[in-house]
Amino acid sequence: MSDEGWRRFHPLSPLLRGGIAMGAVAAYVVSNQFDTWFGADSQLPAGTPLQWIALATLAVVAAMVMLFWLSWRVSRFRIGASTLEVRTGLLFRQHREVRYDRIQAVDLRRPLLARLAGLSEVRVQAAGWSGSDARLAFLREREAHEVRARLMDLAGRSDERPAATAERAPVDPTGETAAGSPAETPVGTPAGGAVAGPPPVPLAETVVRVPAARLVQAALFSGRTLFLLAAVPTLLAGLALGRSGLVAVLGPAVLGVGGNAFRDLARQWNFALVRDGDGIHVRRGLTELKSSSVPVHRLQAVSVRQPAFWRLTDWWRIEVNVAGVGPGADNSDSVLLPVGTRAEAMRVLTVLRPGADSAPVLAGMVGDADAAYVVAPARAAWLSPLVRTRHGYAVTPDALLVRGGRVRRFVDVVPHARIQSLRLRQGPVQRRLRLATVEVLSTPGTAEPRVRHLAVGDASALLNEQVLRSSRARQPVR
């Protein structure tokens, strides 16, 4: 088989993977030690000296590094004419091909050890099952930016979009090229003086940045904080009074909830959303810097949500469904605004739906009985007395809008072309009240549009009319 066009990963890749493995082993040992402090049984052999545990850990890590190095020798990738190809595996060889028209997002990740070495990982998320993505780990930072920009360009062209796209230096979400200079659009000028080539590409534009103070405050306005406020004093009292049973129950729970809260906060630290041409870039992270790139036309659904405590500050959260990023994936990958004001949320929605009217979405966010929405009838108050008038849907030229919730408000926006199917459900009580629920089936994710307790006539009309709208929206433009 020809080796033309194949490229290797950076030689330090096996050491970085070994370091991650060492961190995992160390985390297991520390976690086990914490369990013993809180009264749980240790999973390590009884009476094992600490130095033997350290030697065994080093031996395991050394073996992992050796295996990773041998695997690096046979691992490589190639950006072909129609697919991205990745070869991996030492004993069990794998040759993975990702078609450009299936690419949904391209992420740039920089774990702490990789940042110290000046390396990055490119992760390509493709439509399909949860294991359909491809990982290019690790590349030099400049090379990673170039690969990410190239893949994004090829993914855009594969949708029969105009292929005449200006070649430009890879854009980092900070608004600079990988080399650190401001993003520019080169324009070729032939000898005759006439300007040749495609029109200039817009420079990267920062849509929103989330201050660290707001992230911390939003984390405090959550159910986790209420749990910790009640559990931590109880845990301290149990330690002081020697209540081992209470400590054994609350200790791991406090560590788990507190650890998850810090993890989510660290993932969204330094959050910035940047628009660059037809794509959007998300930069975030504290210990691990991550830069995600998603073509706007590849988004499957948008969810605008407001948790209960955020009603006090009128903050909103925006998440999206992306094909290939479903249940079991890192949920932070789908966040386009972790916490923002109403104005910031509308600004992000304008980027996600260029040219679309934002008034119906705003009405769904803060409105009640709006003329734009078809809502549940008065008899639905038997099933939803508090949120009956919030259950409803609206149709715009480009999307179906579904809203709900009163204490925890939400609006789900699904483009007509992204709706795969619809399902009408009717329970025994709904049948008695002549009501039905319509479920919109699209790519799995945070947004799960479901119009509850509609009148049967309204539910049937939505089902039949939306099938036609989605069919027309998926027809190619001639």
N, C-alpha and C positions, 0 to 999 in steps of 0.2 A: 504494500500500500504506500502511495506517495506521501512524503513528509512536507510537501510544498504548502506554505502558509501556516503550518502548525507552530505554536508558540508555547514555551514553558512558563510555569509560574516562577515566582522569585525563589532563589535557593534557601532563604530563611523561612519559607513556609512551614517545613516540617518542625523547626524549632518553635515557631509560634503555636502550632497545633499541640506540640508537646507541652508547652507552657500552659495552654488551656486545660490539657488533661491533668497536669499537676495541680492546677487550681481546683479542679473538680475533686481530685483525691483529697486534697487538703480540706476542702469544704465538707467532705463526708466525715473526715476525722473530727473536725471542729463541731459539726452538727451532732455527732455521736457523743462528744464530750458534754455538750449542752444538755442533751437528753439525760445523761447520768446525773448532772447537777440538779435537774428537776425531778429526780426520783425514778426515771425510766431505766430499764435494764440496758446495759451496754451490749452492742453487737460485736465488739472486739473480743478476742480470746482473753479469758480471765488471767490476770497476772502478767500480761505481756509488757515488757519494759518499753519505755518511750523510744529509746534509741533503736530497738529492733523494728518498731513501727516506722520510724524515719527511714531506716535502711530499706525496708520493704517498699515504702512509698517511692524512694529514689530508683529502686530497681524496676518498679512498674513503669515509672515515667521514662526511664532510659529505654526500656523495651518499646514503649509507645513511640518515642522519638525515632528509634531505628526503623520501626515499621512505617512511620510516616515518611521517612527519608527514602526508603525503597519505593514507596508509593509515589513520591514526588518524581522519581526517575522515569516513571512510565506515564505521568499525568501531563496533559497538554490540552490546548484548545485552539480553535480556528474559527474565524469569522468568514464564513463562506458566502456564496452568491445568494443563497436563499435560506440558509440555516446557520445557527450557531452550534458548533460541534465541540463536545467535551469528552475526552478520554480519561478515565480514572480506573483505579483498582490494580492490585498487585496479583493476588491469586484469582479473584473474581473480576475479570475485566468488564468495564462498562463503556459503551459508546453512546452518548446521549446527544440527540439532535433536537434543537428548539427552533421551530419555524418562526420567522420574524412576524408573520401575521398573527401569531399566538402570544406574542409578548405583551403582557399587561402592565408591567412595571419593571424598572431597573433601579436597584438600590446600591448605594455605596456605603459600606460599613467600615469603621475603623475602631476595633477594640483597643483597649488601653495598651497592650503589648505591641500591637501593630502600629499604633500611633508613635510609640517610642522608636520603632524601626523605620518609620516613614513609609509604611505599606498600607494598602487598603484591600478590601474584598468587594468584588462586584457580584451581586446576587440578582439573577434574572428570574422574574416570576412570570410563569406562562399559564394560560388558561388550561384547565384540566384538574386532575386530582391533586391532593396536597403535596405529593412528591414530585411534581412535574417541573419544579424550578431547577435552575442550574447555578452553581456556585463557582466563581473564579477566585480562588484564595491561594496565595496573596499576590498582588501586583504593586509595583511602585505607584506612588500617588498620582503622578502625572499620567502614567500609562493607564491607570484605572479610570481617570477622568476621560481620557481619549476613547477607551473601550466603551464606557457608558454613553458618551455622546454619539459614537458610531452606531451603537445598538438602538438608541432612541431614534436616530435618523432613519435607520432601516425599518424599524417598527412603524414609523409614520408613513413611509413610502409604500409599505405592504398593503395599506388600506385604500389603495388607488387614489391617494392624495397626490398633489402636484409633486413630481419627483425633482423638479428644479429647485433644490434647496441650497442656499449658500453654504459653502464649507466654512466653518468657523472653529476657533479654538474652543475646547470643551469648557462649558460654563459651570462654575461652582455656585451653589445657592447663595454665597455671600455677594455675588455680583461680579466676581473676578474669574479670570481664566485659571487653569491649573497652574500656570507659571506665576500667577500672582498679579498680572497686569490687568487693567480694565478690559472687559469683554468688548471686542471690536468685530466688525463685519468686513472682511476683505473684499474689495471690488476690483476686478481685473480691468485694465485699460490697455487696449491694443495699440499698435503703432500709429494708427490713424487718428488717435485722440478720442474716439467714441468709446463710451463706457460699455463694457460687455459684462455678461453674467446676469444672474437673477437680481431682483430688487433687494435692498438691504434687509437683514433680519433684525427685528426689534431687540434691543438690549434687555438684559435681565432686569426685572422690576420686582422689588420687595412688596408683597401685598400686605403682609402683617407680621409683626414680631410680638411674641408674648413675653412680658416682663417676668422675671423670676419671682418677684414679690407676689404677683397675681397667681402664679402656679402654686406657691406655698399657701396662700390664702384659700384658693380653691380646694386644695387637699385638706385643709382644716374644715371646710364646709362640706363634710361628707359623713356617711354613716360609720366609716372606720374610726373617725375621730371620736364619735360618741362612744363606740365600743372601748377604745383605748382609755378614754376618760373614766370609764367605769371599771375597766379590768385592771389597769395598772395599780391604782390604790389598793384594790382588793388583793392583787398579787403581792404587793409589798407588805400588806398586813399579814398575809399567809406566811411569808418568809419570816416576819418578826415573831409570829406566834407558833411557828413550827408546824403549820398545817401542811403536811407533805402531800396529801391527796389533792388539796386545793391548788397547790403549786404545780403538781404534775399535770393538772388539767389546764390551768390558765397560762402557765409558762409557755408551752409550745404555741398556744393560740395567740398570745401577745406577740411572740417573735414572728409568727407567720403573718399576722395582719400588719404589724409594723414593717416587716421586711417587704411585703408587697406594696405598701404605701410608698416606701422609699424607692423601690424599684420603678414604680410608675412615675414618680416625680423625677427621678434621674433620667428616664427615657425621654421626657418631654422638655428637659432643661435646654436652654438656648434655642427654643423653637422659633423657626422662621419659615414662612411660606413665600416662595419666589415664583413668578411667572416668567417663562422664557419661550417666546414664540407660541407654539401649539402645545407646549408641555408645562407642567408645574413641578417644582422641586421643593422638597421638605427637608430642612436641615434641623437636627435636634441631637440631644445626647449630652451627658455629663462625663461619665467614664468611657463610654463608647460613643463616638461620633458616628452619626448615620445620616446619609443623604439619599433620599428616595426620589425617583423621577417617574412620573406617570403622565402619559398623553391624556389630555382632557377628554378626547373623544372615546377613550377606552373605559371611562368610569361607568359602572353598571347602575348604581343608585347612590343617592345622597341622603343622609339622615341628619337633621338638625334637632338637637335635644337640649332640654333644660332640666337638670335635676332639681329636686324640691328646694334645697337650701340656696340654690343659685337664683331663686326668684327674688331674694333680698337685694342682689346686686345687678340683676338683669344680665347675667352671663349666659352664654350659649356654647355648645360643643357641636362640632361638625365631623362626622365620620362618613366614609364611603365604602361601597362594596366594589371590590376589584376581583375579576375572574382569576382564580388561582390562589387567592388569599381567603380561605374559608375557615371553618371551625378548626381549632387546634393550632392555628398560626398565631404569630405575634399580633395581638389586637392593636398595638400601637402603630402598626404599619398602615392601618386604615384611617388614622386620625389626621385631618387636615386643619383642625383648629381645636386644641385641647381645652382652652377656655378663652372666651373673647366677649367683647361688648356686642350689643345688637348691631351697631354700625360696622364693626369688624366682620361679624357673621354675614351681613348683607354684602360686604365687599368681597368676601371669599365666594359667596354664591354667584356674584356677577362674573367672577373668573371662571367658575365651573360651568356656568350657563351663559356664555357670551351672547348678547343680543336678546335674551329672554326677559320678560317682564317679571320683576321681583315682587310686585305688589301681592299676587296671590300667595306667595310663600310667606311674606310678612303677615298677611291676614291669617294664615294657618298657624303662625307662631304665637300671636298675641290675641287673635280675634276669637269670637264666640259664634254667634248666629250671623254669619256673613253670607251675602247673596251669592258669592262666588262658589260656595261649598254646598254640596248636597249632604245634608246631615240626617241623623237618625230621627225617626218620627217620635211624637210624644209618647206613644205606648212603649217605646224602648226604655222609658224611665223605670220600669219594673226591673230591668236588668242592669242599667247604668244610671242611677238617679243623679249622680253628681257630674258626670261627664257626657251626658247624652248629646248635648249640643256641640261638644268637641269632636265626637265621632263623625267623620265625613270625608268627602273627597272632592277634588276639583280637577278639571281638565284644562290644560293649556295647549297651545299649538305644538309644543315639543315634549311635554311630559305629563304624567299622572301624578297628582299630589294627594297624599293621604295624611291626615292629621288625627291626633288623639291626645288624651291625657289632660288633666287639669292641674294637679299638683306637680306631676312630672310631664311637661309638655313635649311633644315631638311633632315633626313634619318630615315625612319621607317623600323624596322626589325620585321618580323612576322614569327615565326617557322611554317614550313609546317603543322605540326600536330595541330596547333592552329587555322588554317584558317577554318571557318565554311562554308563560301560560297563566291562566287564572282559574281559580277553584272557588266554587260556591258551597258553603257549609251551612247546615241548619240543624240545631239541636232540638230536642223535644219541646223545650219551653219556647224557643224561637218559632217553631212551627205553630204553636198555640197562639202566639202574638203576631203571626204573619211577618216574621223578620228573618233575615239571613245575613251571613258574614261572607265577604268576598276577600279571598287571599290572592295576592299578586306574587307569582313565583318568578324569581329572577336568580341572579348569582347569590349563593349563600354569603351572609355577612351580617353586620350590625343592623342594617335596614331590612326589616321584615314587614313590608306593607300589608296591612290587614284592616279593611273597613268593616267595623263591627256594627251589628244590629241595624242594618238598613232595611227599609221596607222591601218586600219581596220584589215589587215592580222596579224599584230603583236598583236593586242588586242585579236583577236580570238585565236591565238596560245597560248597566255598567259592564257586565260580562260580555254581552253581545257587541256593544259598540267599541269596547276596547280591543277586542280581537281584530276588528277591521282597522282601527287606528294603528295598531302594532304591525299589522301586515303591510299597510301602506308605507309606514315609516321605514321598514326594512327593505323596500324596493330600491334598487340603485337609482341614483339621480342620472338622468340622460341629458 
